[in-house]
Amino acid sequence: MTRAALPELPSSHPLGDMLPALYAADDFAQRFTAGLDAVLSAVLSTLDNLAAYLDPTLAPEDFLAWLSSWVAAGLDPAWPEPLRRALVRRAVELHRKRGTVRGLVERLELSLGVRAEVADGPGVRWSGSPDTPLPGAAAEVVVVRVWAGSSGPVDRERVEALVEAVCPVHVRCAVEVPDAPPAGGG
């Protein structure tokens, strides 16, 4: 649906009612303003409901794509509407976690319905002095293991495309699709 003049949509603020008393009984003035009301009714209706247009759960479907561009949600038009709405609603939260293991796992789960585990290196260490060595050896490749989740079998190509889109540029990622989930269920 697009926002355009809708003949059956009444104006919430008819212009004829706002004219001075001199024109209240003037047939030409009333017909002229009624024509303007028909054009402006969609604009006024949109403005009256602006909060709903900016809420991903309530916005019309065509407006959802525009909202997603505001928050750089990167929606796939092939995804079902409830998923696109959820991604727009959680976009800021997902951007905050972007480039982290947790962010990647949540994005894979939300977008593709798969369970994931990321092996990203040996760990971290805090130190009050400079040049403290990192624990273990640096990982050459971050391994992303995925298993079927709520969406059925894993679509490896879609997983690889999503991982490539959200992984930091300086990080090499490899996707693995094992036959069985890990023993711990995670």
Secondary structure, DSSP 8 states (H G I E B T S, - for coil): ------TT---SS-GGGGS-HHHHT-HHHHHHHHHHHHHHHHHHHHHHTHHHHTSTTTS-HHHHHHHHHHTT----TTS-HHHHHHHHHTHHHHHHTTTSHHHHHHHHHHHH--EEEEE--S-----SSTT---SS---SSEEEEEE-BTTBS--HHHHHHHHHHHS-TT--EEEE--SS--TT--
